Amino acid sequence: MGGGYGVGCHFGIGEDVMARYLKQGLGQAEVDEADAKVRAQVETILGDIQARGDDAVRDLSEKFDNWSPENFQLSEPEIEAAMAKVAKRDLDDIRFAQEQVRNFAQHQKDALRDIEVETMPGVVLGHKNIPVNSVGCYVPGGKYPMVASAHMSVVTAKVAGVPRIVASAPPQGGAPHPAIVAAMHMGGADEILVLGGIQAVATMALGTESIPSVDMLVGPGNMFVAEAKRQLFGRVGIDLFAGPTETLIIADDTVDGELCAIDLLGQAEHGPTSPAVLLTTSEALAKDTMAEIARQLDILPTAEIARESWANYGAVILCDSEEEMVEEADRLAFEHVQVMTKDPEYFLDNMTNYGALFLGPRTNVSYGDKVIGTNHTLPTKRAGRYTGGLWVGKFIKTHTYQRVLTDEASALVGEYCSRLCMLEGFAGHAEQANVRVRRYGGRNVPPYTAVEPR
């Protein structure tokens, strides 16, 4: 859920591209200016938390959320009290969603395996898949309490085998949000914090006097949370660099404007900077969709946000062919790509840059966001060119090892290693090899020289 940019020249439309815009949004300069302000604010706040620890976290929580309890971590009785406020049907729905996420994550984990192979006589190489030791899962609150984000991060980390899972979400109305607490607890969180925004991710990443730090941060958030994760990357691992939710609809004349419009607006309601783009070969569908968007904005309960997002970050792009739509879609590399064409499989077979694909009119981004089982924490800002989204493998580190079983193998590898090290000028490296050649190969090799071939 997650690219903080608008639509227009910064989407990279060049003079040689045939696709044409029927609607555009803000330019790149305006977006860059806003991003710079966010970066500066986050840097200041992180520095304050680093210096003052719990005191800074408490001040920030009181300032932004009017929330300053004795302890930001919930006790077991507090968790039980919060869960008691959640209706049985809501708990059942959370349980169903988590079963889907857990099931798919388990299948993904089963596809990972440790390996050990003898690559040449006497030389054994392998790797082990090891879960990270601790992870901090951020669950956004803000205007929309993102209960589903707890499934996506906590449940997936649990399936991966992470020993310590810390989950944090902001308070709602001066108290922990009951459904979010329930989802965190049912998903397997070991510690639950009631903290939001920069102070939440910084507390988990940096640690304070009362809360030990974690090794990795995951989960979506607003532009401040995303920037905080970016600045904390290196001190901790992160799932991916994320920004506002992006949605691309690829459609032809097999569907109508009503379906396209709600699938665009249904994601534009995430926030006022969420790009929503229609890519189509049908000018009639494009015009029908824009008319439908105008109609639906008059009745959509979240129209205030969706209207601003569509006005500033919405686009309609007309292409001549499916091949051109693939080219455009791969260039945009959007987070969510919904394909509603006569042959959705064509896009599955040919697209390479995206967060997740939703194939055919029977599915939609909302299914992926909430319940169907795939993860909704996905790459934005064109990061789909080089990474996929959050999955069980993100919590697992693949570590290699090697073992040499015979004198002959050590001496043979050592001869090649010696010469290659000297080729690069690494005399000490070469001597590490040379001593093995002398000891296990019985060769009289002068120190700090390349081993001559036999």
C-alpha positions in Angstrom: 0.0 0.0 0.0 2.0 2.3 -0.5 4.9 6.6 -4.9 4.8 10.1 -4.0 4.7 11.7 -7.3 2.2 13.2 -9.7 1.4 12.5 -13.3 2.7 14.5 -16.2 6.3 15.1 -17.4 7.7 13.2 -14.4 6.1 10.0 -15.6 8.8 10.2 -18.3 6.7 10.6 -21.4 9.2 11.4 -24.2 8.8 12.8 -27.6 9.2 9.3 -29.2 6.3 7.8 -27.2 3.1 7.5 -29.1 0.8 7.2 -26.1 -1.1 10.5 -25.4 -2.6 11.9 -22.3 -6.3 12.8 -22.1 -5.7 14.0 -18.5 -2.6 14.9 -16.5 -1.8 16.1 -13.0 0.9 18.0 -11.1 4.4 18.5 -12.4 7.6 17.0 -10.9 8.9 20.3 -9.5 5.9 20.7 -7.2 6.2 17.2 -6.0 10.0 17.5 -5.3 9.4 20.7 -3.3 6.9 18.9 -1.0 9.3 15.9 -0.6 12.1 18.2 0.5 10.0 19.7 3.3 9.1 16.2 4.5 12.8 15.1 4.5 13.8 18.0 6.6 11.1 17.5 9.2 11.8 13.8 9.5 15.5 14.4 10.0 14.9 16.8 12.8 12.5 14.4 14.6 14.8 11.4 14.3 17.7 13.4 15.7 15.6 14.4 18.7 14.5 10.8 19.4 18.1 9.6 19.0 19.2 12.2 21.6 16.4 12.1 24.1 14.9 8.6 23.8 11.7 8.0 25.7 11.2 11.7 26.6 11.2 12.7 22.9 8.8 9.9 22.0 6.4 11.0 24.8 6.6 14.6 23.7 5.9 13.7 20.1 3.1 11.3 20.9 1.4 13.9 23.1 1.9 16.6 20.4 0.6 14.6 17.4 -1.8 12.1 19.0 -2.7 13.6 22.3 -1.5 10.3 23.8 0.8 10.0 26.8 0.1 6.8 28.8 2.3 5.5 31.6 3.5 2.7 29.2 3.2 2.7 25.4 3.4 -1.1 25.4 0.1 -2.9 26.1 -0.1 -5.4 28.8 -2.0 -8.7 28.4 -5.0 -7.4 30.4 -5.1 -4.3 28.1 -4.9 -6.4 25.0 -7.8 -8.5 26.3 -9.8 -5.4 27.2 -9.3 -4.0 23.7 -10.3 -7.3 22.0 -13.4 -7.5 24.1 -14.7 -4.4 22.3 -14.5 -6.1 18.9 -17.7 -7.7 17.6 -17.6 -11.4 17.0 -18.3 -11.0 13.3 -15.4 -8.6 13.0 -13.1 -11.1 14.8 -14.3 -13.8 12.5 -13.6 -11.7 9.5 -10.1 -10.9 10.8 -9.5 -14.6 11.4 -10.6 -15.4 7.8 -8.3 -12.8 6.3 -5.4 -13.9 8.4 -6.0 -17.6 7.3 -5.7 -16.5 3.7 -2.5 -14.5 4.3 -1.0 -17.3 6.4 -1.8 -20.0 3.9 -0.2 -18.2 1.0 2.8 -17.1 3.0 3.3 -20.8 4.1 3.3 -21.9 0.5 5.9 -19.2 -0.3 8.1 -20.3 2.6 7.8 -23.9 1.4 9.3 -22.8 -1.9 12.5 -21.7 -0.1 14.9 -24.4 0.9 18.4 -24.8 2.3 20.9 -26.3 -0.1 24.2 -28.1 0.1 26.1 -29.3 -3.0 29.5 -30.7 -3.7 30.5 -28.5 -6.6 33.8 -30.3 -7.3 35.5 -33.2 -5.5 36.1 -32.2 -1.9 34.4 -28.8 -2.1 31.0 -28.4 -0.5 29.0 -25.1 -0.7 25.6 -24.4 0.8 23.2 -21.8 2.1 20.8 -21.6 5.0 17.6 -19.6 5.2 17.5 -17.9 8.6 14.7 -15.6 9.9 15.7 -12.1 11.2 15.8 -12.0 15.0 13.4 -9.2 15.5 11.0 -7.0 13.3 8.9 -3.9 13.9 5.6 -3.9 12.1 4.0 -0.5 11.6 0.2 -0.5 11.2 -1.1 2.9 10.0 -4.0 4.6 11.7 -4.6 8.2 10.7 -7.9 8.8 8.8 -8.3 5.0 8.1 -7.3 2.4 10.7 -5.5 -0.1 8.5 -6.5 -3.3 10.2 -5.3 -5.4 7.2 -1.8 -4.1 7.5 -1.4 -6.2 10.7 -2.2 -9.3 8.7 0.3 -8.5 6.0 3.2 -7.8 8.3 2.7 -9.7 11.6 1.2 -12.9 10.1 3.9 -13.1 7.4 6.7 -12.5 9.9 5.3 -15.2 12.1 5.2 -17.7 9.2 8.8 -16.8 8.4 9.8 -17.8 12.0 10.8 -14.3 13.3 11.4 -14.8 17.1 10.4 -11.3 18.2 7.6 -9.4 16.5 6.9 -5.9 17.7 3.7 -4.2 16.3 2.8 -0.6 16.6 -0.3 1.5 15.6 -1.4 5.0 16.7 -4.2 5.5 19.1 -7.7 6.3 17.9 -9.9 8.6 19.9 -7.6 8.5 22.9 -7.3 4.8 23.1 -5.8 1.7 21.4 -7.8 0.9 18.3 -9.6 -2.4 19.3 -9.7 -4.1 15.9 -6.0 -3.3 15.2 -5.0 -4.6 18.6 -7.0 -7.8 17.9 -5.4 -8.3 14.5 -1.9 -7.8 15.9 -2.5 -10.2 18.7 -4.3 -12.8 16.6 -1.5 -12.5 14.0 1.2 -13.4 16.6 2.7 -10.1 17.7 4.9 -10.5 20.8 4.8 -6.9 21.8 2.1 -4.3 20.9 2.8 -0.6 21.1 0.3 2.2 20.9 2.4 4.7 19.0 2.0 6.4 15.6 4.0 8.1 12.9 7.7 8.9 13.0 7.9 8.3 16.7 6.7 4.7 16.3 9.1 3.6 13.6 12.0 5.5 15.2 11.3 3.9 18.6 11.3 0.4 17.1 14.4 1.0 15.0 16.5 3.0 17.4 15.3 1.7 20.7 14.7 3.7 23.8 15.3 3.2 27.5 12.1 1.2 27.8 11.8 -0.5 24.3 14.6 -2.5 22.8 15.4 -1.9 19.1 14.5 -4.3 16.3 16.6 -5.5 13.3 14.0 -4.6 10.6 11.1 -2.3 9.9 8.1 -3.2 7.7 4.7 -1.9 6.9 3.1 1.0 5.0 2.5 4.5 6.3 2.1 8.1 5.3 4.8 10.3 3.7 6.4 10.9 7.1 6.6 7.3 8.0 7.9 6.4 4.6 10.6 9.0 4.8 11.5 8.0 8.3 12.0 4.4 7.1 14.2 5.7 4.3 16.4 7.6 6.6 16.6 4.7 9.1 17.6 2.2 6.4 21.1 1.0 7.1 20.7 1.1 10.9 17.9 -1.4 10.4 16.6 -3.3 7.4 13.3 -2.3 5.8 10.8 -4.1 3.6 10.9 -1.5 0.8 10.8 2.2 0.0 7.2 3.1 -0.2 5.0 6.1 -0.8 1.3 6.8 -1.4 -0.7 4.1 -3.0 -0.6 3.9 -6.8 -3.2 2.3 -9.1 -3.0 1.6 -12.8 -6.0 0.2 -14.6 -5.3 -1.4 -18.0 -8.5 -1.8 -19.8 -10.1 -2.2 -23.3 -13.6 -2.1 -24.6 -14.5 -5.4 -22.9 -15.3 -3.4 -19.7 -17.2 -0.2 -19.0 -16.5 3.1 -17.4 -18.4 2.3 -14.1 -16.0 -0.5 -13.3 -12.9 1.5 -14.2 -14.0 4.6 -12.3 -14.7 2.8 -9.0 -11.5 0.9 -9.3 -9.6 4.2 -9.7 -11.5 6.1 -7.0 -11.5 3.2 -4.6 -7.7 3.5 -4.4 -7.6 7.3 -4.8 -9.4 7.6 -1.5 -6.2 6.4 0.3 -4.9 10.0 0.3 -4.7 13.2 -1.7 -1.4 12.2 -3.3 -2.3 8.8 -4.5 -1.8 8.4 -8.3 -4.6 6.7 -10.2 -4.1 6.1 -13.9 -6.2 4.6 -16.7 -4.3 3.0 -19.6 -6.5 2.0 -22.5 -6.8 1.4 -26.2 -10.4 2.7 -26.2 -11.0 6.4 -26.4 -14.7 5.7 -25.8 -13.9 3.9 -22.6 -11.5 6.7 -21.5 -14.2 9.3 -21.9 -16.9 7.1 -20.3 -14.5 6.5 -17.3 -13.9 10.2 -16.8 -17.6 10.9 -17.0 -18.3 8.1 -14.5 -15.6 9.5 -12.1 -17.3 12.9 -12.1 -20.7 11.1 -11.4 -19.3 8.9 -8.7 -17.4 11.7 -7.0 -20.9 13.3 -6.3 -21.9 10.2 -4.2 -18.7 8.6 -2.9 -18.5 9.1 0.9 -14.7 9.6 0.7 -15.0 12.0 -2.3 -13.2 14.9 -0.6 -9.9 12.9 -0.6 -10.5 11.0 -3.8 -11.4 14.2 -5.7 -8.2 16.0 -4.7 -6.1 12.9 -5.6 -7.8 12.5 -9.0 -7.5 16.2 -9.8 -3.8 16.4 -9.0 -2.5 12.8 -9.5 -5.0 11.2 -11.9 -4.2 10.5 -15.5 -5.8 8.9 -18.6 -3.4 7.6 -21.2 -4.6 6.4 -24.6 -2.5 3.7 -26.4 -2.7 2.1 -29.9 -2.2 -1.5 -28.9 -1.7 -4.1 -26.2 2.0 -4.0 -26.9 2.1 -0.3 -26.3 0.1 -0.7 -23.1 2.7 -3.2 -21.8 5.5 -0.7 -22.7 3.7 2.1 -20.9 2.8 0.0 -17.9 6.4 -1.2 -17.5 7.7 2.3 -17.7 5.3 3.5 -15.1 6.0 0.5 -12.9 3.0 1.1 -10.6 2.3 -0.6 -7.3 -1.1 -2.0 -8.2 -1.9 -3.0 -11.8 -5.4 -4.1 -12.6 -5.9 -5.7 -16.0 -9.4 -5.8 -17.5 -8.9 -6.8 -21.1 -9.9 -9.5 -23.5 -6.7 -11.3 -22.7 -5.3 -10.5 -19.2 -2.8 -13.4 -19.4 -1.0 -11.4 -22.1 0.0 -8.9 -19.5 1.0 -11.6 -17.0 3.3 -13.1 -19.6 4.8 -9.9 -20.8 4.9 -7.3 -18.0 8.1 -7.1 -15.9 7.7 -4.0 -13.7 4.9 -3.8 -11.1 4.0 -4.4 -7.5 1.1 -6.8 -8.0 -1.2 -7.8 -10.9 -4.9 -8.2 -10.6 -6.1 -10.1 -13.6 -9.6 -9.9 -15.0 -12.7 -8.0 -13.8 -13.7 -10.5 -11.1 -10.8 -9.5 -8.9 -9.6 -6.0 -7.9 -7.0 -4.2 -5.8 -9.3 -4.1 -2.7 -9.3 -7.9 -2.6 -5.5 -7.8 -2.4 -5.5 -5.0 0.1 -7.7 -6.7 2.6 -8.4 -10.4 2.3 -7.4 -12.6 -0.6 -4.0 -13.7 0.7 -1.4 -11.9 -1.3 0.6 -9.2 0.5 -0.5 -5.5 0.2 2.8 -3.9 1.1 4.1 -3.3 -2.4 6.8 -1.2 -4.2 5.9 2.3 -5.3 7.8 5.2 -7.0 8.9 2.8 -9.8 10.7 0.5 -7.4 8.9 -2.4 -9.0 11.7 -2.2 -11.6 14.0 -3.8 -9.1 12.0 -5.4 -6.2 8.8 -7.1 -5.5 6.6 -6.5 -2.4 6.7 -7.8 1.1 6.6 -11.6 1.4 7.8 -14.3 3.7 11.2 -14.2 2.1 11.8 -10.6 3.1 12.0 -11.8 6.7 14.5 -14.5 5.8 18.2 -14.0 5.3 20.0 -16.4 3.0 23.5 -17.1 4.4 26.2 -19.1 2.5 28.9 -21.4 3.9 31.7 -23.5 2.5 33.5 -26.6 3.5 36.7 -28.1 1.9 37.0 -31.8 2.7 40.3 -32.9 1.2 43.9 -31.7 1.0 43.8 -32.0 -2.8 40.7 -29.8 -3.1 42.2 -27.1 -0.9 45.5 -27.1 -2.8 43.8 -27.0 -6.2 41.5 -24.1 -5.3 44.4 -22.4 -3.5 46.5 -22.3 -6.7 43.8 -20.5 -8.7 43.0 -18.2 -5.7 46.7 -17.2 -5.3 47.0 -16.1 -8.9 43.7 -14.3 -9.0 44.6 -12.4 -5.8 47.9 -11.3 -7.1 46.2 -10.2 -10.3 44.3 -7.7 -8.2 47.3 -6.8 -6.1 46.1 -8.4 -2.8 49.3 -10.0 -1.5 47.8 -10.9 1.9 44.9 -12.5 0.2 47.2 -14.5 -2.0 49.3 -15.7 1.0 46.1 -17.1 2.6 45.9 -19.3 -0.4 49.7 -19.9 -0.6 49.9 -21.3 2.9 47.3 -23.9 2.0 49.1 -24.8 -1.2 52.3 -25.4 0.8 50.6 -27.2 3.7 48.1 -29.4 1.8 49.6 -29.5 -1.7 53.3 -30.0 -0.7 54.5 -27.3 -3.1 57.3 -24.9 -2.2 55.7 -21.6 -2.9 57.5 -18.4 -1.9 55.5 -16.0 0.3 53.5 -13.2 -1.3 53.9 -14.5 -4.9 51.5 -16.0 -7.3 51.5 -19.8 -7.4 52.8 -20.9 -10.8 50.7 -23.4 -12.7 51.8 -27.0 -12.6 
